[in-house]
Amino acid sequence: MNIYDAKRKKMLFDGNRNYKTISANTLRIKTSKTELLHLTIATLLVMGVGLSLNGYRSVSWQFLAIFVSAFLVHELAHKFLAQYYGSWAEFRAYMWGLVVTAISAIPMMPFKFIAPGAVMIGLSDRSKFGRVALVGPLTNLAMGFSFLFLSVFFNSLSPYFVVGASFNGWIALFNLMPFGVLDGQKIFDWNKLIWAITMAAASGLFIIAYL
């Protein structure tokens, strides 16, 4: 066997091993009855907030799906990436968050606040912790800009897509604020440049969609 063949064989072996590692990590996604219960309660309250925007009179399933997905995809992105890194990660509802979200589901409330809970993780690696915090707002940005793009080509669904873009922009913007337990504080502590770029993108998405 010549040197070229040896190197090629090693590259194939390393690639195979990395593929198996990625597959194993991807299949490591786990949940529990407690998480499913907390996530169900939180999702129902978020749906309530969406329905309250029209006084519970009539809200289309398209709007409700876009509205709720902004919350669900954000939280699941945190969970999946954390568990991919080998960490325990499950969604847990906060009592104060459930109460505030429930109050926001009252139609006459002028301000809506959605924060029923968060994904709890156990990562000590600063870079991985920062990436897990970042992936939530990134999913909202990806969804928001996708909705803006779709609104140009599907006139009949354009109002739903524009609302979806605006809401995803707001969710990303709110979570990127560098305060307390929000994603923004974790990202800011990890990488200030990435935080600034993501914050600018979220602000741009919200402003463009709102206008």
C-alpha positions in Angstrom: 0.0 0.0 0.0 1.5 3.4 -1.0 1.3 6.6 1.1 -1.6 7.9 -1.0 -3.7 4.8 -0.4 -2.9 4.9 3.3 -3.9 8.5 3.6 -7.1 7.9 1.7 -8.0 4.9 3.8 -7.4 7.0 7.0 -9.6 9.8 5.6 -12.4 7.3 4.9 -12.1 5.8 8.4 -12.2 9.2 10.0 -15.1 10.2 7.9 -17.0 7.0 8.8 -16.2 7.5 12.5 -17.4 11.2 12.4 -20.6 10.2 10.5 -21.3 7.5 13.2 -20.7 10.0 15.9 -23.1 12.6 14.3 -25.7 9.9 13.8 -25.4 8.7 17.4 -25.7 12.2 18.7 -28.7 13.0 16.5 -30.5 9.9 17.7 -29.8 10.8 21.3 -32.8 13.1 21.4 -34.8 12.2 24.5 -37.9 13.6 26.3 -40.0 12.8 29.4 -43.6 12.9 30.5 -42.8 15.9 32.6 -41.4 17.8 29.6 -44.3 16.9 27.3 -46.8 18.1 30.0 -45.0 21.4 30.5 -44.6 21.9 26.8 -48.3 21.2 26.1 -49.5 23.6 28.8 -47.1 26.3 27.5 -48.2 25.7 23.9 -51.9 26.0 24.8 -51.2 29.3 26.5 -49.3 30.6 23.5 -52.2 29.6 21.3 -54.5 31.5 23.7 -52.4 34.6 23.2 -52.7 34.2 19.4 -56.4 33.8 19.6 -56.7 36.8 21.9 -55.4 39.1 19.2 -58.8 38.8 17.5 -60.8 38.6 20.7 -61.3 34.8 20.3 -63.8 35.5 17.5 -62.1 33.9 14.5 -58.5 33.1 13.8 -57.4 31.1 10.9 -55.4 27.9 11.4 -52.7 29.4 9.1 -52.2 32.3 11.4 -52.3 30.1 14.5 -49.8 27.6 13.0 -47.4 30.4 12.1 -47.8 32.1 15.5 -47.3 29.0 17.6 -44.4 27.6 15.5 -42.4 30.7 16.4 -42.4 29.6 20.0 -42.2 25.8 19.5 -39.4 25.8 16.9 -37.3 28.2 19.0 -37.5 26.0 22.1 -37.0 22.8 20.3 -33.9 24.2 18.5 -32.4 24.8 22.0 -33.2 21.3 23.1 -32.0 19.4 20.0 -28.7 21.2 19.8 -28.0 20.8 23.5 -28.8 17.1 23.3 -26.7 16.8 20.2 -23.8 18.1 22.3 -24.5 15.3 24.8 -26.3 17.5 27.4 -29.5 16.8 29.3 -32.0 19.3 28.0 -35.7 19.6 28.7 -38.4 22.3 28.5 -39.7 23.5 31.9 -42.5 25.9 32.5 -42.1 28.7 35.0 -45.0 29.6 37.3 -44.5 33.3 36.8 -44.1 32.8 33.1 -47.3 30.8 32.8 -49.2 33.5 34.8 -47.9 36.4 32.6 -48.6 34.5 29.4 -52.1 33.6 30.7 -52.7 37.3 31.4 -51.5 38.1 27.9 -54.2 35.8 26.6 -56.9 38.1 27.9 -58.2 40.1 24.8 -58.2 43.5 26.4 -54.6 43.4 27.5 -52.7 45.9 25.3 -49.3 44.2 25.7 -48.6 40.6 25.0 -45.8 38.8 26.8 -45.0 35.2 25.9 -42.5 33.6 28.2 -44.1 30.4 29.7 -40.8 28.6 30.2 -37.4 27.7 28.8 -35.2 24.7 28.0 -33.0 23.7 30.9 -29.6 22.4 29.9 -26.4 21.2 31.5 -23.4 22.4 29.5 -20.2 23.7 31.0 -18.4 24.4 27.7 -18.8 28.1 27.1 -18.8 27.9 23.3 -21.4 25.1 23.1 -23.5 26.9 25.7 -23.3 30.1 23.5 -24.3 28.2 20.4 -27.2 26.5 22.1 -28.4 30.0 23.2 -27.9 31.3 19.7 -29.8 28.6 17.8 -33.2 29.7 19.2 -33.1 33.2 17.8 -31.5 32.0 14.6 -34.5 29.7 13.9 -36.8 32.7 14.3 -34.7 34.7 11.9 -34.7 31.9 9.4 -38.4 31.5 9.6 -39.1 35.2 9.6 -37.0 36.0 6.5 -38.5 32.9 4.8 -42.0 34.3 5.5 -41.0 37.6 4.0 -39.8 35.9 0.9 -42.9 33.8 0.6 -45.2 36.8 1.0 -43.9 38.2 -2.3 -44.9 35.1 -4.3 -48.2 34.1 -2.5 -50.6 37.0 -2.5 -53.5 35.1 -0.9 -51.3 34.1 2.1 -49.2 37.3 2.2 -51.0 38.8 5.3 -50.2 35.6 7.3 -46.6 35.5 6.1 -46.0 39.2 6.9 -47.5 38.7 10.4 -45.3 35.6 10.8 -42.2 37.5 9.8 -43.0 40.4 12.2 -43.7 38.0 15.1 -40.6 35.9 14.5 -38.6 39.2 14.3 -40.1 40.3 17.7 -39.4 36.9 19.3 -35.8 37.0 18.1 -35.4 40.6 19.1 -36.8 40.1 22.6 -34.7 37.0 23.3 -31.5 38.7 22.1 -31.8 41.4 24.8 -28.7 41.0 26.9 -30.4 40.8 30.2 -31.1 38.2 32.9 -31.8 34.7 31.8 -32.5 35.6 28.1 -30.6 34.1 25.3 -29.0 37.5 24.5 -27.1 37.6 27.8 -25.6 34.1 27.1 -24.7 35.0 23.6 -23.2 38.4 24.6 -21.0 36.8 27.2 -19.8 34.2 24.7 -19.3 36.3 21.5 -20.2 40.0 21.4 -19.7 40.2 17.6 -22.1 37.4 16.9 -24.5 38.9 19.3 -24.3 42.3 17.5 -24.8 40.8 14.1 -27.7 38.7 15.2 -29.3 41.6 17.0 -29.0 43.8 13.9 -30.6 41.1 11.7 -33.5 40.7 14.2 -34.0 44.5 14.3 -34.0 44.6 10.5 -36.5 41.8 10.2 -38.9 43.3 12.7 -38.8 46.8 11.1 -39.1 45.6 7.5 -42.0 43.2 8.4 -43.7 45.8 10.5 -43.5 48.5 7.9 
